[in-house]
């Protein structure tokens, strides 16, 4: 193929040089692509506030309320959402003086109380077939309104009722029309006190209770009361099983007064509370969710809700969540 040895040697050297140059160029291109993959575009910066629910802390078993507030503040949260129950200092055992003292403690630490919520709407549903439970639910609802006012927050999460509560064996299913009538009656009875004390009753969307299962139903329910103190508490995880939070947000719009960020994965088959995950460890389209909230003009709290404080180093979950929210909000 080559006329002499010198020509063959020159050709071989030229070939090696060409291959070497190609390898260098390929490596450079690969390195650039790798660098670009490791450095995704920074999220837009959003003016919403960071909050975390008290259920993410080992309270009251391993941490005091003051320690939880201080940890949330140290981790960089703007607010913390408290939970009303039957036994702790956040319960009917406390009154205005005790709640006012908690508010002063939070003020001293420098963290806001972003809202008040409760699991008590499940053992004492507003739509129960048991009149005694319905009466107890109204009584507790009034106590929560007063507690929210005394704690210095204008946000109270309200679960208005349920057709079915699959995790409770003591709840007899309620027909949809009866559930709706009872829920409306109960909310109507709570609104005068809420309006007087300046507390928002924020109706939460739930995925297992069989009631208000579409954003259009939620809009119709909230708008029907024509009250400046009735709004939506939108929970991203509570409709992720079969729906998408970014779709709801566009429809609910400015009715959204408070927000739960609950992470959920559509890849699993567990439909209990165990299906919720640490923030960003799921399939929620957070960029779409934040863009949708921003488009409504929402500037309130984004509260991480999680029911399982970590057994070891529980503070790690708090710091990890704060860091995740910073990234989602374009702060990092």
Secondary structure by P-SEA (a helix, b strand, c coil): ccccaaaaaaaaaaaaaaaaaaaaaaaaaaaaaaaaaacccccccccbbbbbccccccccccccaaaaaaaaaaacccbbbbbbcccccccccccaaaaaaaaaaaaaacccccccccccccccccccccaaaaaaaaaaaaaaaaaaaaacccbbbbcccccccccccccccccaaaaaaaaaaaaaaaaaaaaaacccbbbbbbccccccccaaaaaaaaaccccccbbbbcccccccccccaaaaaaaaccccccccbbbbbcccccccccccccccccccaaaaaaaaaaaacccccbbbbbccccccaaaaaaaaaaaaaaaaaccc
